Amino acid sequence: MAWFASGCREPFFAVYKPQFRSGLAHFADPGVVTGKKLWLWGSIQEKTVHQQVTDNFPFYGEIQAGLFQNQETYAFSGA
């Protein structure tokens, strides 16, 4: 399951797993980084892939943020 957001004004987004009292947060200036993605994957989805992306945990979460509104747009910085 994936959620995409564009034009967000909050300086953060996060996932939290209460059972393990742990989570992951991303902080960035919302004036610069306006695009956000949250991807969640439970243990019943694609067992083969699940074993490749986790250490046998029941949950996989991925958060990303960037300058663009979708994953298909990209650019390289000269810095």
C-alpha positions in Angstrom: 0.0 0.0 0.0 1.5 3.4 -1.0 0.5 7.0 -0.3 1.8 9.9 -2.2 1.4 13.6 -1.1 2.4 16.8 -2.8 2.4 20.3 -1.5 2.6 19.3 2.1 3.2 22.1 4.7 4.3 19.9 7.6 8.1 19.6 8.1 7.9 15.9 8.9 6.2 12.6 8.3 6.7 9.3 10.1 5.7 5.7 10.7 5.4 4.2 14.2 5.1 0.6 15.3 3.5 0.7 18.8 4.1 -3.0 19.5 7.9 -2.5 19.2 7.9 1.1 20.5 9.9 2.2 17.5 9.5 4.2 14.3 11.1 6.3 11.7 10.7 10.0 10.9 11.7 12.3 8.0 12.2 16.0 8.6 12.8 18.6 5.9 11.9 22.2 5.0 8.4 21.9 3.4 9.3 24.9 1.3 11.9 22.9 -0.4 10.8 19.2 -0.1 7.1 19.2 -1.0 6.7 15.6 -2.2 6.3 12.6 0.2 5.8 8.9 -0.2 4.9 6.2 2.4 5.0 2.6 1.4 3.8 -0.2 3.8 4.1 -3.9 3.2 2.7 -6.6 5.5 3.9 -10.2 5.8 1.1 -11.6 3.6 2.2 -9.7 0.5 4.7 -11.4 -1.9 6.5 -13.7 0.6 9.5 -14.1 -1.7 10.1 -10.3 -1.9 9.3 -9.8 1.7 12.1 -12.2 2.7 14.5 -10.1 0.5 13.7 -6.7 2.1 13.4 -7.6 5.8 15.1 -9.8 8.3 11.9 -11.8 8.7 10.0 -9.0 10.3 6.3 -8.9 9.9 6.3 -5.4 8.6 8.2 -3.4 6.0 7.9 0.4 5.8 9.6 2.8 3.5 9.4 6.6 3.5 10.8 8.9 0.8 10.7 12.6 0.2 11.8 14.8 -2.6 11.4 17.9 -4.8 9.1 16.3 -7.3 5.4 15.2 -7.2 6.0 11.7 -8.5 8.6 8.9 -8.8 8.9 9.2 -12.5 10.5 12.7 -12.4 14.1 13.0 -11.5 17.1 15.4 -11.9 20.7 15.4 -11.1 22.4 18.2 -9.1 25.6 19.7 -10.3 26.7 20.2 -6.6 
